[in-house]
Amino acid sequence: MYRRERLDRGIKARVDDIFALSSHREIIYLAGPRIFAVLALLIFPLLTNITGTYWQSVFFMTCVIALLALSWDLLYSVGLVSLGQAFFFGVGGYFTGVLNYYYDVPIAVSIPVATLGGAIICTFVIFPVLRLRGIYFALITFALPLFLMRIVEATRIFGGTEGLSGLTPIPSMQTKAYLGIIVTLIVVFVLLKLLDTDYGLVIQGIRDNDLSVLASGINIQWFKAQVVFIASLPATFAGALMTHHYQVVGMPAFAMENSILPLTSAIVGGPGLISGSVVGAFLLVPISESLRVFGTLRMVIYATALLIFVVFLSEGVFRYAQRKYFQFERVVSTGGEEIEYERSYIVRGKEFIKKFWGRKSS
């Protein structure tokens, strides 16, 4: 009489992410979660009277970590595992700090210039080690921010250990929040479209089997350099944006926290998934800030929560939620009423025939 049917039955084709839509309900079913998430992000900065300035600041920091996590995820898409996102973050921060402090360049110019110039510097520094793979490349990226931190401390350039202070601030918290979230959404959209092209197919092929891609005549190192440059852009922008948020830049820009949080965000959200990095950041950063009331126990609770995520949701929170969403079912009729109706006529016909033949035989 009734059966269970998945909601995406009749919508989703045999190939993933290719849909055949026939009604507005199906469009809402597919686009609804995306529209809801974007609207929630755009509305949150307007709720200052409800959330307070502290959580608005946490929201802004989450956007910055999300940009660093997106940068890490793109590097991972080409097979480069980075342990030093603080390197990109610090270069972008120092670049805009130097322009604004020494040359009085306005932030409307210094942030874009620092984003592009910092990405070029990061690509130039990392280019010679792109032939390394696995743990060797990871160790190099892990050492780079520590190396630059020691250089700043020893040579006392760019303010030394005290850094550069008194930088031009961004006008308001809402401006910071909207700037961070709009850039994050743009980066997500661009990276998703990029990985969906033939160029993205080559990138993922290098990650899966670089020797096969090399045998086809493609210059792997040149492709990796391009990916490093593209991945550096959101990270250097995040560093420049955070620098003008604090109005100071110094050695803490290369701190390990700026490398660990993006890495854990990408892993918790789902490595290799662009949207998963953003979801992971918006989960971990608020959790980390909420645990500050526990004092020294904060790191223990945070590490336990992270361990639970990694062990029991190894596929990532985003992939798990996506899989469960497409498994929603509804109860539909199988047309059993018509079948029962037709069956009743057949039974009555058989009974009539039996009675007729019984009378005839008697």
Secondary structure by P-SEA (a helix, b strand, c coil): cbbbbbcccccccccccbbbbccaaaaaaaaaaaaaaaaaaaacccccccccaaaaaaaaaaaaaaaaaaaaaaaaaaccccccaaaaaaaaaaaaaaaaaccccccccaaaaaaaaaaaaaaaaaccccccccaaaaaaaaaaaaaaaaaaaaacccccccccccccccccaaaaaaaaaaaaaaaaaaaaaaaacaaaaaaaaaaacaaaaaaaccaaaaaaaaaaaaaaaaaaaaaaaaaaaccccccccccccccaaaaaaaaaaccccaaaaaaaaaccaaaaaaacccccaaaaaaaaaaaaaaacccccaaaaaaaaaaabbbbbbcaaaaaaaaaaaaaaaaaaaaaaaaaaac
